[in-house]
Amino acid sequence: MIISRDIPVAPTPDEAREWLSDELLKPEYLSRRNWLQDFFDWLFAPLLRDLDISADTAWIVITLFILGLVVALLWWIFRNIRGRAQLSRAAQPGDDALLDPTISPEEYLQLAVEHRETDPDEAVKAAFRSIIARFDRAGILHISPGRTVGEVARTMSAEYPDLYRDIQHSAAAFNTAAYSTDPKPRTTVADVDVLLRLCHAIHARMSDMKAPVS
């Protein structure tokens, strides 16, 4: 569009918007330097010269290289996070673990007594673990990953066959308290009393075995 210098320029609003749009669409306004492309061209220039490949192919190679780095980085981060989580779980046994070796039989027994009326499920688990801890420290039963409550109960029954009924009741109560998905409380104070009776009986017999003969 040619406008004579002798004619005053007084466009309407619509004309002004049209002229501005036409001006901004000119190529000199649309061209921008691609700094990212310039950087990668500089970074990979020696490699591209050695490979003697076209610019389009070079960008495909660069893109695949970057994607490979991203995938490798994400895999490394995921593996480290998962490894730390596994170590954390191993260092801190879950609530349904058979035994925490850092807690003594006496401490487990004290927990059972404290939770007897307020939380029978916790009392049942603590009392049964008190017995397991006593067997473990005596070297009669070694708790290892994968050891089941049934195996523990069979070992206890083999050592004290006269306590078979209380041992079976206690093992069943522990399974219910630790693994059942029913709403709490899953066990009763009566279950706790059976566990405490068994716990005291086994602790007393093991103490007698260690007592020196006069």
Phi and psi in degrees as a GROMACS rama.xvg file:
@    title "Ramachandran Plot"
@    xaxis  label "Phi"
@    yaxis  label "Psi"
@TYPE xy
-109.995  126.121  ILE-2
-116.505  123.935  ILE-3
-67.3628  143.152  SER-4
-67.7931  -20.9598  ARG-5
-79.5935  -15.5257  ASP-6
-98.0624  122.353  ILE-7
-62.7254  139.687  PRO-8
-88.539  110.684  VAL-9
-140.708  69.8155  ALA-10
-71.3165  156.347  PRO-11
-75.0257  164.846  THR-12
-54.8291  -40.9281  PRO-13
-65.0781  -41.2474  ASP-14
-65.8652  -39.1992  GLU-15
-62.7518  -42.5977  ALA-16
-64.5627  -38.6886  ARG-17
-65.8414  -43.5734  GLU-18
-64.2796  -40.1162  TRP-19
-65.0054  -42.0187  LEU-20
-62.7771  -43.2104  SER-21
-62.5766  -39.1162  ASP-22
-65.7198  -42.6056  GLU-23
-72.0602  -18.3566  LEU-24
-84.6775  -0.426303  LEU-25
-67.6922  145.064  LYS-26
-54.7641  -35.9386  PRO-27
-63.7199  -23.7721  GLU-28
-85.6342  -23.574  TYR-29
-87.0486  -22.1401  LEU-30
-76.8897  128.798  SER-31
-135.337  145.692  ARG-32
-79.499  132.169  ARG-33
-89.4932  93.6667  ASN-34
-64.746  -35.0892  TRP-35
-65.309  -44.1816  LEU-36
-64.2367  -40.9431  GLN-37
-60.8705  -38.3706  ASP-38
-64.9239  -46.4201  PHE-39
-69.619  -33.5469  PHE-40
-60.909  -42.179  ASP-41
-68.0018  -41.7645  TRP-42
-65.5599  -42.564  LEU-43
-101.387  8.54317  PHE-44
-55.6791  -46.9458  ALA-45
-60.6392  -40.5982  PRO-46
-65.8036  -42.9282  LEU-47
-67.0643  -33.6282  LEU-48
-66.215  -40.0208  ARG-49
-67.5502  -36.7333  ASP-50
-79.6352  -21.8332  LEU-51
54.7265  58.4179  ASP-52
-119.981  164.982  ILE-53
-74.6227  166.81  SER-54
-64.1377  -41.6113  ALA-55
-63.005  -45.2948  ASP-56
-64.0922  -36.6757  THR-57
-61.6647  -42.0387  ALA-58
-67.7907  -32.5963  TRP-59
-64.6775  -44.5449  ILE-60
-62.3419  -44.2379  VAL-61
-62.6307  -43.9567  ILE-62
-61.7969  -44.577  THR-63
-64.3701  -36.8198  LEU-64
-63.8977  -44.1558  PHE-65
-66.0066  -42.6756  ILE-66
-60.7926  -38.888  LEU-67
-62.2955  -40.8161  GLY-68
-64.0785  -41.8254  LEU-69
-63.4584  -45.1125  VAL-70
-62.204  -43.1956  VAL-71
-62.6047  -40.5047  ALA-72
-65.7976  -43.9559  LEU-73
-63.7336  -39.4054  LEU-74
-64.0889  -41.7628  TRP-75
-64.7227  -42.2953  TRP-76
-63.9973  -44.6931  ILE-77
-62.8269  -42.8624  PHE-78
-64.1926  -39.8117  ARG-79
-69.0556  -39.9205  ASN-80
-64.8663  -44.0194  ILE-81
-65.6471  -38.8928  ARG-82
-63.7608  -40.8599  GLY-83
-66.7025  -36.7925  ARG-84
-65.223  -40.5165  ALA-85
-65.4916  -40.7195  GLN-86
-64.4929  -37.5045  LEU-87
-65.1663  -43.3163  SER-88
-65.5409  -36.3191  ARG-89
-68.7698  -37.322  ALA-90
-74.5124  -25.3049  ALA-91
-125.411  89.0918  GLN-92
-55.1578  145.239  PRO-93
-69.5045  172.788  GLY-94
-63.4693  -25.2872  ASP-95
-96.0529  10.3483  ASP-96
-68.0683  148.486  ALA-97
-67.031  -33.5581  LEU-98
-158.986  139.346  LEU-99
-105.113  109.052  ASP-100
-64.3373  -12.4985  PRO-101
-82.6913  -8.96399  THR-102
-105.446  130.513  ILE-103
-79.3003  161.198  SER-104
-56.3927  -39.7968  PRO-105
-65.7732  -38.1362  GLU-106
-66.9755  -40.4499  GLU-107
-61.7816  -42.3969  TYR-108
-63.2907  -41.9321  LEU-109
-62.2168  -39.8794  GLN-110
-62.3638  -40.4632  LEU-111
-62.2624  -43.0951  ALA-112
-65.0549  -41.6726  VAL-113
-65.6152  -34.6766  GLU-114
-94.7713  2.85048  HIS-115
-50.77  -49.8335  ARG-116
-96.0232  -30.2498  GLU-117
-84.1201  -32.8591  THR-118
-149.219  82.5074  ASP-119
-57.1588  -35.6477  PRO-120
-61.3664  -47.3773  ASP-121
-65.338  -35.992  GLU-122
-65.2836  -42.4353  ALA-123
-61.537  -46.7622  VAL-124
-64.2536  -42.5794  LYS-125
-65.6069  -42.0987  ALA-126
-65.0179  -42.4951  ALA-127
-66.0707  -38.5713  PHE-128
-68.7118  -28.4434  ARG-129
-61.6882  -42.0497  SER-130
-66.8324  -45.3713  ILE-131
-59.7719  -43.7032  ILE-132
-62.1336  -37.3811  ALA-133
-64.7188  -44.4272  ARG-134
-64.4734  -40.6478  PHE-135
-65.351  -42.819  ASP-136
-73.4882  -22.3589  ARG-137
-83.5456  -6.81695  ALA-138
80.6469  8.56341  GLY-139
-80.7097  -34.6006  ILE-140
-140.318  122.118  LEU-141
-104.939  120.488  HIS-142
-82.7105  125.849  ILE-143
-136.544  161.563  SER-144
-55.97  133.895  PRO-145
95.198  -11.1448  GLY-146
-68.3827  131.104  ARG-147
-100.875  162.819  THR-148
-64.0206  -36.0069  VAL-149
-60.9714  -41.7456  GLY-150
-64.9701  -40.0673  GLU-151
-63.1845  -44.3079  VAL-152
-63.0516  -38.7459  ALA-153
-65.8002  -38.7275  ARG-154
-65.2874  -42.0927  THR-155
-61.9648  -43.6586  MET-156
-65.9873  -34.2053  SER-157
-67.3421  -33.7046  ALA-158
-77.3024  -38.2805  GLU-159
-133.232  75.7896  TYR-160
-60.9816  -27.3995  PRO-161
-71.7287  -14.8128  ASP-162
-101.099  17.9748  LEU-163
-54.448  -47.8693  TYR-164
-63.1983  -44.667  ARG-165
-66.9189  -35.1095  ASP-166
-65.1  -45.0735  ILE-167
-64.9927  -41.5936  GLN-168
-62.6102  -42.0792  HIS-169
-66.4036  -41.7977  SER-170
-64.0344  -42.2126  ALA-171
-64.4419  -40.5798  ALA-172
-65.1088  -40.2207  ALA-173
-63.547  -44.7757  PHE-174
-57.9505  -42.1073  ASN-175
-65.8253  -46.0741  THR-176
-66.5693  -38.023  ALA-177
-88.7683  -33.856  ALA-178
-118.675  -12.9317  TYR-179
-68.9943  148.644  SER-180
-98.8024  5.97046  THR-181
-68.8966  157.189  ASP-182
-62.6936  148.796  PRO-183
-77.6386  152.11  LYS-184
-79.0028  140.671  PRO-185
-93.3837  -18.5232  ARG-186
-124.555  176.468  THR-187
-122.162  172.463  THR-188
-63.6192  -32.5106  VAL-189
-61.9022  -39.5595  ALA-190
-62.6476  -41.5918  ASP-191
-61.2609  -41.0427  VAL-192
-64.4002  -36.2331  ASP-193
-64.5194  -43.0526  VAL-194
-63.1302  -43.8546  LEU-195
-65.5228  -39.8521  LEU-196
-61.9009  -45.1992  ARG-197
-64.9216  -40.8372  LEU-198
-61.5198  -47.7593  CYS-199
-64.8141  -38.4414  HIS-200
-64.6989  -46.5911  ALA-201
-68.3936  -42.0708  ILE-202
-61.2467  -40.7795  HIS-203
-65.0319  -43.0311  ALA-204
-66.8773  -39.125  ARG-205
-69.0071  -34.9334  MET-206
-65.7961  -39.4137  SER-207
-63.3733  -36.1652  ASP-208
-66.1329  -30.0631  MET-209
-87.1725  -15.2665  LYS-210
-66.19  135.263  ALA-211
-68.8813  144.707  PRO-212
-82.2153  126.122  VAL-213
